[in-house]
Every structure is written in structure tokens, then in C-alpha cells.
Amino acid sequence: MNALFKALSHPVRRKILVMLRDGPKSSGDIAAVFDMAWPTITAHLTALKEAGLVDAERAGTSIRYRLVMSAAEEAAAFLMDLMNTGEVAEAACKDGKESL
């Protein structure tokens, strides 16, 4: 889950996720929105993919990315539970599985 929250911490990555809510987009379509070098966009897309927030599939000569809602839902559920009771954080710290 640490990779997921790290991926969500960057505003460019959050904007990419918002873009993907409307449906899959090619890497070129995503890159066209930002004024940054191609390797930088690729690094952001890789971080999102490694966090499980997006899937990538080859479509001809391009790569199309789509949002993976289950990963976003997992993060949202964790935060909602944390805000309501804090039990998730306490249990994770006791088990030593997550460091907050």
C-alpha cells in the first residue's frame, strides 16, 4: 500500500488518474496534456502501474492506460476507516505490516 500512497502523492499522477476516469487513453494522449519530457511522463505512468492504479495494454504501436478502480477503492477504504475509527492504523502498527 505504500507504493499506492506514494503514487497518489504527486499532483501529475493524480491528474492522470482523473483523465483516465473517462476511459482508457494512449500514452501519447496523456503526454500531450503536460509540458514535460517524455521520460518524465513515462516515469509517472510507471509509478501508477507499479502501484496497481493503472493497467497498460499495447494497442498497435501505442500503449493504452486504464484506471484500476479496485486499487483506488482500497486506498479510499483505508482512509475512510482511518478517519472513522483509526483501528486500521492501530492494527497495522501492532502487526508491524505497515509503518505510518
MOTA-V663524 format. One record per run of one state. SS is the DSSP state (helix for helix, strand for strand, loop for the rest). FROM is the first residue (numbers start at 1). TO is the last residue. If there is no record, write none. Layout:
# MOTA-V663524
[[SS,FROM,TO] [SS,FROM,TO]]
This chain:
# MOTA-V663524
[[loop,1,1] [helix,2,8] [loop,9,10] [helix,11,20] [loop,21,24] [strand,25,26] [helix,27,33] [loop,34,37] [helix,38,50] [loop,51,53] [strand,54,59] [loop,60,61] [strand,62,67] [loop,68,68] [helix,69,84] [loop,85,86] [helix,87,95] [loop,96,100]]
